[in-house]
Amino acid sequence: MKATLEAKKLVPELFVSSSAKLSRMALTERKNIVMQLLLDNRFPVREENDNLLIEDNIWIQPPYYPENCVCTNSIILSKVQNILIYANVE
């Protein structure tokens, strides 16, 4: 489903990306929290160009929420997304 220009004008907050809502400091904090949470759960995570990578199979893009995960393996994707639910920046 595509949003029309008219719809974007009526409800602009729905079309703002999540990363635009976080400050640079909050984004860095969230990345560190997510990275530590994944390491605590024994996922070999590393950082590459602001993305988090797990074994070159899962990419987590900023702002590092479950919906920002990219993976072709649905089982692994689901496990990582469930972990990311617990990564909150207060």
C-alpha positions as CSV (number, residue, x, y, z in Angstrom):
1,M,0.0,0.0,0.0
2,K,1.4,3.4,-1.0
3,A,0.7,6.6,0.8
4,T,-0.4,9.5,-1.3
5,L,1.0,12.9,-1.0
6,E,-2.4,14.1,0.4
7,A,-2.3,11.4,3.1
8,K,1.2,12.4,4.1
9,K,0.0,16.0,4.5
10,L,-2.9,14.9,6.7
11,V,-1.0,12.7,9.1
12,P,2.7,13.5,8.7
13,E,3.8,11.9,12.0
14,L,2.9,8.5,10.6
15,F,5.4,8.9,7.8
16,V,8.4,10.1,9.8
17,S,11.0,7.4,10.2
18,S,11.8,6.1,13.6
19,S,15.4,7.2,13.4
20,A,14.3,10.8,12.9
21,K,12.6,10.6,16.3
22,L,15.8,9.7,18.2
23,S,18.6,12.1,18.9
24,R,22.1,11.1,17.9
25,M,22.9,10.5,21.5
26,A,19.8,8.4,22.1
27,L,20.6,6.4,18.9
28,T,24.1,5.7,20.1
29,E,22.8,4.7,23.5
30,R,20.2,2.4,22.0
31,K,22.9,0.8,19.7
32,N,25.1,0.1,22.7
33,I,22.2,-1.4,24.7
34,V,21.1,-3.6,21.8
35,M,24.7,-4.7,21.2
36,Q,25.2,-5.6,24.8
37,L,21.9,-7.4,25.0
38,L,22.8,-9.5,22.0
39,L,26.2,-10.3,23.4
40,D,24.6,-11.3,26.7
41,N,22.4,-13.7,24.7
42,R,25.5,-15.2,23.0
43,F,25.0,-13.6,19.6
44,P,28.3,-12.7,18.0
45,V,27.4,-9.2,17.0
46,R,29.7,-6.6,15.4
47,E,29.2,-3.1,14.1
48,E,29.6,-2.0,10.5
49,N,28.7,1.4,9.2
50,D,26.1,2.1,11.9
51,N,24.5,-1.3,11.3
52,L,24.8,-4.3,13.7
53,L,25.7,-7.6,12.1
54,I,25.3,-11.1,13.5
55,E,27.4,-13.6,11.5
56,D,26.7,-11.8,8.3
57,N,23.2,-13.2,8.4
58,I,21.3,-10.6,10.3
59,W,21.5,-6.8,9.8
60,I,20.0,-4.5,12.3
61,Q,19.7,-1.0,11.0
62,P,19.3,2.2,13.0
63,P,17.3,2.9,15.1
64,Y,17.7,-0.8,16.1
65,Y,14.1,-1.8,16.7
66,P,12.7,-5.3,15.9
67,E,11.3,-3.9,12.6
68,N,14.8,-2.8,11.6
69,C,16.1,-6.3,11.3
70,V,16.8,-7.9,8.0
71,C,17.3,-11.6,7.7
72,T,16.3,-14.4,5.3
73,N,16.0,-17.0,8.1
74,S,12.6,-16.5,9.8
75,I,13.5,-18.5,12.9
76,I,16.6,-16.5,13.7
77,L,14.9,-13.3,12.8
78,S,12.1,-14.0,15.2
79,K,14.6,-14.8,18.0
80,V,16.6,-11.6,17.5
81,Q,13.4,-9.5,17.2
82,N,12.1,-11.0,20.5
83,I,15.4,-10.0,22.2
84,L,15.2,-6.5,20.8
85,I,11.8,-5.9,22.5
86,Y,13.7,-5.8,25.8
87,A,16.2,-3.1,24.6
88,N,14.6,0.1,25.9
89,V,16.2,3.5,26.2
90,E,14.8,5.3,29.2
